[in-house]
């Protein structure tokens, strides 16, 4: 998979080999749509650009494919991608066909539309896009009359996912929120269950500067009468979510009242793969307690919390939809779920870890997991991030866990934070412990030539940076041969 173009490039998802002119035209059309994943933070007032009505209108043009299967709707500051994957893997282990819509992608845009763990094939993605394109063009004209734009990049992808899942005959689908919740394009769905994994500070320029504001935005996915599972989060944020759930008569499941767990972390991951163990208990209203012990392939206590939320979600689906899931399905799903660039070990001696942590909470979870699961003589970090992120907060956490820093910037997306800005903060926070590298290639070359075989190298700060370095590693592996 590493031989694909990097996210954000003009050729994203083209892959290797020859492609048709029509394929290029379709991708140019998609990449030319308004894309807030590539927009400078604070560039547009949110109320004017996020419109649920556009997505709903597009889905109606397609015959409302999202209404043909039950939907699990997942949001959260961190953990939503992992939780979505864990839910899907548990259901798949029981024999159900499951679609998963996630964002962003690492390599190809088709990754966002996966059925049974397989990205949408390129030819099928093109066929879907070709079908949707004339509808989008018509909407452009209609919306222009009201001085507003037509469907955006993410809104089109949301509609494509809904249509793809319907065409593939999924039994259930998991939709991960792109940003926030209340005004996210995925919030047009009518879910069987809503999930809020966590609430912490991120995207404060859009979602608000307080936990109460951010929690309220995420609680916007709660629908009247639809059950909601909430993960571990700040009491202030939890109270906001609880009030919204009560107001909308949504059955409520949250720790510590209903969900509890104990986690035993894997050790010495620098030597080889091993799995942690989670012991969990669910005390759901009007049900007998449900207890389970299982291996967990995803490393870190934060992943144990995501696993607890995932199991609670599936248990509620069993109750409400009459699904049949033996205990072996939970165990198998938890044990096999993997996600690229989530504490992903891609090399040993030295250990190289790719991780997409891009806010203070996720960087803190990353550092705790590295300390718990790895032994290393020295720790190096290659760090680059995105404008609008609390890069100083992330640097301060990393400063307490890493010996040396290679500060850099990714390319292919205008939202990258210039490395010169990082360097100004580093001069105050980690003086004499960092080097400035203008590219991820330079950063990787320097750290690779400096680290010893007993050291640990972690690449973190952004999905885009993880993808770039992953591609560098793949190219080196290819050049060196088997």
N, C-alpha and C positions, 0 to 999 in steps of 0.2 A: 504493500500500500504506500510505501514511502516514495515511490517514483512519480507521484502526482504533483501538480503545481501547488504552490502554497496558497492558503486561504487569502482571499482578497485580490489575487492577481487577476489580470484580464482574461486568463485562460483557466480559471478555477473549474475543475471537473472535466476538462477536456481529455485528460489522461494521455497515454502515449499512443503513437500510431496515427494513421490518417483519419480525418474526420470530414464529414460532409459540410458543404457550404450552408445547408439548412441548419445543421447542428450549431454552427458558429453564429448564425443569425439569431437563433433562439436564445443562446447564451448571452449574446449581446443585448437582446431585448430584456432578459431578466436582470443582468448586471446594470442595465441602464435605469432601472426603477429606483425610486427613492429608497435609500437603505440607511436606516438609522444606526446600523452597526458600523457604518463608515462615516458618520456625521460627527463633526466636532461637538463636544459636550456643551450644552446650553445654547446651541445654534438656533433652535426653534422652540417656541412655547409649546408645551406638551398638549394643552387643551386644543390647539389648532391642528395638530398633526396626527394624533392617535384617534381613529374613528372606528368603532366596532361595526358601524353600519356598512362600511365598505366591504369588510370581510363577509358579513352576513349576506349582503347583496350578491357577492360573487358566488358564495355557496348555494344560494337559491338558484342562480343561473345554471349551476351544475346539478341541480336536483336534490340539494341538501344531503350529500353523501355522508355527512357527519352524524346523521340521525339513524344510520343503519346498523350501529353497533354501540355497545356500552362504552363510555369514555371515563378514564381516570385522569383527572386534571391536577397537575402538580406545579406548585410554585414554592419559592423560598429563596432567601439570600444565598445560601449555600446548601448543597446536598440534593437539589432537585433532580439533576441529571443522574446521580447515583441511585436515588430512590426510584426514579422512573425505570431505570435498568433493572433494579432488584425486583420490583413488582413484575415486570415483564418476564424475567427469568423464572420466577416462581410459577407463574401461570403457564409458561411454555413447558416447564418440567411436568406439568399435569396434562400436557397434550393439547393445550389451547393455542390457536394461532393468534399472535399478538403484534399489533403495529405500534411503533414508538416514534413520536415526533420530538426531536431535540434540537437544541441550538447552543452555541454555534457549531460549525463543523470544523474538523481539523484538516482534512485533505480534500474531500469532494463534497459538493452541496448535496449529492444523493444520500450521503450518510444521515441526513436529517430525517429521511423517510425510510425507516427500516421495518421490515416484516420478518419476524422470527430471527432477528439478529442480523439480517442481510440487507445492506443498503439497496435502495431502488436501482435496478439496472439502468444504465445510461440511456439505452434506446427507449425504455418505458418512461423514463423521466422526460425525455424529449417529446414523446407522444403526448404525455399529459400536458406539458407546457404549450405544445402546438394547439391542443384543444382549448386551452384556457385563453390563449393570446387574443383571439378576436373579441372575447367577452370583456377582457381588460381594456382593449381599445375603445369599445363602445362606452364603457364606464368612464374612461378618460374624457370623452366628449361631454357626457352628461355632467360629470363633476366639475368640468372646467366652466360650465355655465354658472356655477355657484362660486367660482373663483377658488376652487379647492382641487387638489390633485386626486388622481385615481388611485387604484390599489398599489400599495408599496411592495417592495421586495419580500418582506416577511409575511405580509398578508397573502401574497400569491403563493408562497411556500406553504402556508397554513392550509390554504384551499387545496393545493396539490396533494398534501399529505392526506387530507380527509378523503379525497377522491381515490388516491392510490390504495388506501386501506380498504375502502369499499370494494374496489375492483378485485383486490386480492382475497376478499372474503374473510377478513379477520373476525375472530370471535370477540375481541376487545381491542381497544386502542388506548395508549397512554400519551397524553399531550403535555409536554413541558412548556411552561410559560417562558416567553422570551425575555420580558422585562416587566417587573412589578406584578401585575395581575388584573387590576380593575379595568384598565384600558388596553390590555394586551389583546392582540388579534385572536389568540386561542380562547379568550373568554366568551366567545359566541357559542361555545359548546354547551350542551346540556348534559352534565356529567352524572355518572352513577355515584361518584364519590369525589370529593375535593380533598387535596392534601397540601398542607403548608409545612414545609420541612423545618424552617428556621427563619428568624428575623434578626438582621444585624445591619450595620451601616454599609451601604453600597448604592451607587447611582443616586447620590443625595441631590444632585442638580435636577433630577427628574422626580424622584419619589418623595423627597422631603428630607429635612435635616434632623428630624427627631425619630426615635424608634416608634413613637405613637403614629406619626404620619406614614412611615414605611409599612408598619403593621396594617394600617387601614387600607393602604393600596393593595397589599397582598390578600387581605381578607375580602377584597372585592370579588374573588373567585367563588366565594361561598354563595350557593343558591338556596332558595327557599325549600326547606324540607329535605335537602340533600345532605347526607352525612359528611362530616369533615374530620380528618385526622390531622392533629397538630404535633409537631416534633418538639424538641427541647429548645426553648427560647427564653428571652428575658421576661420576667414577670410583668413588666409594664406593657410589652408588646402582646403577651399572652392575654392580658385583660382586655385589650382592644379587640382581639380576635374572638374572645369568648362572648363579648357583648354583641358583636355582629352575628355570631352563630345563634345566640339566644333570640335576637330580634328576628332572624329569618327562620326560626324553628328548625335549625339544622342540628341533628344529633351530633354530640360532641365526644371526641376521644382524644385524650392528651395525657402526658405524664405530669405528675407521678400518680394521679388518681387512677388511670386506666392502664398505663404502660410502664413496665419496669424491665431492666436488663442488667446483666453482668458480663463484662468482656475480658477475655484473656488474650492479650496481644501476641502475635507471632514474634519470635526472636531471631536474631542473626540472619536477617534477610540478605546481608551482604555475601553470605555463603551459598544460599540456595532458596528456592521457593518453599514457603510453609504457610499455613493458614492459621488465623486466629480462631477462637471459639467464642460463640455468643450463647448465653443462657438468658432466655427472655420469658416474660409472663404477661399475658393480656387479661385484663379483668374488664371485659366489655359489659355494658348494661344488659341485663336480662339474659346473660349467657353464663355457662360454666367457665371458670378460668381456663385459659389455654396456655400451656407451657411447652417450650421447645428448646432443645440445645442443638446447635449446628455449627459446622465449620463455616468461616467467612473468608473468602479469598481476598476481598478488598481490605486493605490494611488500614488500621487506625480506629480509635474509639469513636471518632465522628462517623465512620462508616458503620459501626455497630449501632449507633443511634439511627442512621438511615435505614438499616436493616430492620430495626424494631418498627419504625414507621411503615415500612413496606409490608411487613407481615401483618400488622394491624389493618392496613388497607385491604390486603387480600382476604383476611378473615371477614371483614365487613362485606366484601363482594360475595363471598361464599354464602353469607347469611341472606343478603338481599337478592342475589341473582340465582341462587340455587346451584352454584358451581360445586364441582366435586374435586377436592384436593386432598390426597393422602399426605401424611406427614413427610413421606419421602420426597414429595414435590417441593416442600419448603426447604428441606435440607439440600436437595440437589440444586435448586435455584440459587440459594445463598452461596453455595460452595463453588459455583462455576461463573458467577457474574464477574465480568471484568470491564474496565473502562480505560481507554487510552489516555495517557497524560493525567492520571489520578494516582500519584505516587507509583508511577510505572517504572520498574527497573528494566533498563534497556542494555545494561552492560555491567560486568563485574570485573574487579581488579584493574582500575578502580571502579567502585560502584557508581553508576550514572543513573540518576532518577529524573524523569520528566514529570512535571506537575503544573497544572494550569491554575493554581491558586492566584486570585487577582483582587482579593480584598483582605482586610485585616483579619477577619474571622477565619478565612480559609488558610491564610499564611500561618496563623497561630496553630491551627489543626495540623498543618503540614509539619511544622517544627516539632510539635509534640510527638507525632508519629515517627519521624526520623530518629528522634532521641530514644524512643521506646523500642524500635524494631531493628535498628542498625547500630553496629559498633564500627567506629572509624577513627583513624589517627587524627586526621584533619578534615574539616568540611569546607568545601568551596561552593559558592553560589553564583550562577549566571542569572542576573536579574534585569528585567526590562518590563515595562508595563504600559498602561493606557492613560491618556488624558482623562481627568475627572476622577481618577482613583486616589485613594489616600496613600500615596507612595511613601510619604514620610512615616506614616504609621506602620506600613509594611516593613520599611527599612529598620525601624526601631526594634521590631520583633525579630527580624532576621539577624540583627546585630548581636543578640544574645545567644545565638546558636551556631553561627558560621565564623570561620577564621578569616577567610579572604573572599572578596567580592569582585566579580567582573560585571561592571555596569554596562548595559548596552541598550539597543533599540531594535525593534523588529521593522520590517519593511512590508510594503504591499497594502498598507491601510493607513490613511491619513490621521487616524486617531492615536497613533503611537506617541508616547511621551518622549520628547527629545532627550537624549542621554545627557546633554549639558544641564538640563533641569535636575535630573537625578544626581548629577555630580555636585551641584550646589548643596543639596540636602546631605549627601554623603560626607561632604567636607565638615559638616557639623556633627553628624551622627556617628560616622565610622572613619574618622581621620586616619590617614596612612594605612588603611586596610583595603583600599579599593583601587581598581584601575578602570579607566574609561575606554570603551571599545565602540567604534562607530557602527559596527555591524555584528550580527550574531555569529557570522563566520569567524571574524576576528576574535570575538570573545571565546568561542569554542576552541579555536587554535591555541590561544594563550593558556586557557585553563587545562587543556589536555596535555600540553607540554610541561606544565608546572606541577600537576598533581602526581602523587605517588600511588603505587598499587594498593596501598592500604587506606587510601583516602576515599571520601565521598564527594561527588559532584552533583549538585541539584540545579536544574534549570527551571525557573519559575517566574511568575508575574503576569502571564498572559497565555491564552490558548494560541495566539499567533506566534509567540516566541517558542513555545513548546513544539509547534509544528515546524518552524524553521530549523531548529536544532535537530529535531527528529529526522528531517530530510537530509541534513548534513551527515548525520550518523549513517543513514541508509546508503547515501552515496559512497561513503568511505567503505562500508561493508561490501558494496557491489564492486568497488575498485579492487579491493583486496581478494575478492573471490571467496569460495567456500572454504 
